[in-house]
Amino acid sequence: MADVMNFKCPSCGAPLTFQAGTQEMTCEYCTASFTLDDVRAAEAAEARSAEASDMTWVDSQPEMITDENGKMTGFSCPSCGAEIVADEGTGATECPYCGNQAIVPQAFEGVYKPDCMIPFKIDRKGAENALQDFYKGKALLPDDFSKGNRVKKIQGVYVPFWLMSCHAEGKMTFDAEKVKRWNDRKYDYVKRDHYLLNREGGMDFTRIPSDGSKQMDDATMDSLEPFDYKDFVPYEKAYFSGYLANRYDVEAEEVLPHVRERIEKSVSESLYGTTSGFESVETKSQSITTSDSKTEYAMLPVWMLSTKYEDKVYTFAMNGQTGKMVGELPIDKGKCVKYFAISSIIALVVILALMALLTQGITGMMFVISLLVSLLIGYIVLSVLKGGMKNIALQTAAGHYVSEGSFNLSVSHDSFLYSKTEKREREQNNS
């Protein structure tokens, strides 16, 4: 039978929660605050004697709620006795009736015990303000979305992440060419020197993150990067008080393909970056291997926020440490037409003005070409504005996690293959 724990205020008995702003345990009713050292001391004292401390660490053993197959479906709240819906992966949750914070420490024991974690640095109010700032500067956002918009739901969540470290070695070959151009009175010449380039090198990657929760969208979690690893602390269940937390339900092996893709992209980009001095370079072959692999399990802070607009729920995520906000905003179709038309008209006026200065007159064909170009410019402007309404995307590289100074280029060899010269007769001016 699993234990359910919560922290009780020694002054009034109300639940204590971890506050991101002060990094202390605070009572929301009498405003008393306690440091984590106080909490740890109370836990140790409670283990020795139930009366050894003024602060009480409540360690109850309620009846677990299971289905006909014996699988956990919830447990009773240690404060009010109400049923809290949960599964075997739930580590920290909140009673929907009395608001009591319930922690199931057994959910993070054994292989599920995190190696490290980053506590929340930004509180609930900071997350709400960050969402309002996220709306600013979005030209296509409907006016009534941001005006008076209220957050429908906000929840701090400790998300399980796998952190992958390794050494990577890459071998790549490239087809490259140098080009020389010249002319005489009769011909234009182009000489192309073809080369085969060989590059080998390696680098160290430290703690590439990949979320280990099926409930979280991978692209959204990728978009919250980077976290500042300087704030890592040893796992401490007290940090869960006031937040949700689930243990991982995606094994480390399942995230390896995505991590490896990011590693390969970064290694190939680094080796490609050593091929300067050529007019064109194309990858011919590549082989990338990893060694000295290390996997760590961490809990990282994420604020999940949602708001409703025209019967549709929009969900956003914020890095609970750095404040980076990601999500997708609604687009006003009327504003799309407006900005497309304005940018196209301005472009058309500018193009026609330039043509009038450079030519003696504007023909019908020139006007049609100018119109098509201006419409293309309008489309590009609209695409840029639409791109600013969504900042969620899977990460394809891991350059941020390359250990400083670890890149080592061990082989850099350029082999000349052959030359080919082309000549084209110049157009003769008979005037």
Stockholm file with secondary structure:
# STOCKHOLM 1.0

chainA/1-431         MADVMNFKCPSCGAPLTFQAGTQEMTCEYCTASFTLDDVRAAEAAEARSAEASDMTWVDSQPEMITDENGKMTGFSCPSCGAEIVADEGTGATECPYCGNQAIVPQAFEGVYKPDCMIPFKIDRKGAENALQDFYKGKALLPDDFSKGNRVKKIQGVYVPFWLMSCHAEGKMTFDAEKVKRWNDRKYDYVKRDHYLLNREGGMDFTRIPSDGSKQMDDATMDSLEPFDYKDFVPYEKAYFSGYLANRYDVEAEEVLPHVRERIEKSVSESLYGTTSGFESVETKSQSITTSDSKTEYAMLPVWMLSTKYEDKVYTFAMNGQTGKMVGELPIDKGKCVKYFAISSIIALVVILALMALLTQGITGMMFVISLLVSLLIGYIVLSVLKGGMKNIALQTAAGHYVSEGSFNLSVSHDSFLYSKTEKREREQNNS
#=GR chainA/1-431 SS CCCEEEEECTTTCCBEEEETTTTEEEETTTCCEECHHHHHHHHHHHHHCTTSCSSEEEEECCCEEECTTSCEEEEECTTTCCEEECCTTEEEEECTTTCCEEECGGGGSGGGSCSEECCCCSCHHHHHHHHHHHHTTCTTSCHHHHTTCCCSEEEEEEEEEEEEEEEEEEEEEEEEEEEEEEECSSEEEEEEEEEEEEEEEEEEEEEEEEECCTTSCHHHHHHTCCCCGGGCBCCCGGGGTTSEEECCCSCHHHHHHHHHHHHHHHHHHHHHTTCTTCSEEEEEEEEEEEEEEEEEEEEEEEEEEEEEETTEEEEEEEETTTCCEEEBCCCCHHHHHHHHHHHHHHHHHHHHHHHHHHSSCCCHHHHHHHHHHHHHHHHHHHHHHHHTTBCCCCCCCCGGGBCTTCCEEEEEEEEEEEEEEEEEECCCCCC
#=GC SS_cons         CCCEEEEECTTTCCBEEEETTTTEEEETTTCCEECHHHHHHHHHHHHHCTTSCSSEEEEECCCEEECTTSCEEEEECTTTCCEEECCTTEEEEECTTTCCEEECGGGGSGGGSCSEECCCCSCHHHHHHHHHHHHTTCTTSCHHHHTTCCCSEEEEEEEEEEEEEEEEEEEEEEEEEEEEEEECSSEEEEEEEEEEEEEEEEEEEEEEEEECCTTSCHHHHHHTCCCCGGGCBCCCGGGGTTSEEECCCSCHHHHHHHHHHHHHHHHHHHHHTTCTTCSEEEEEEEEEEEEEEEEEEEEEEEEEEEEEETTEEEEEEEETTTCCEEEBCCCCHHHHHHHHHHHHHHHHHHHHHHHHHHSSCCCHHHHHHHHHHHHHHHHHHHHHHHHTTBCCCCCCCCGGGBCTTCCEEEEEEEEEEEEEEEEEECCCCCC
//
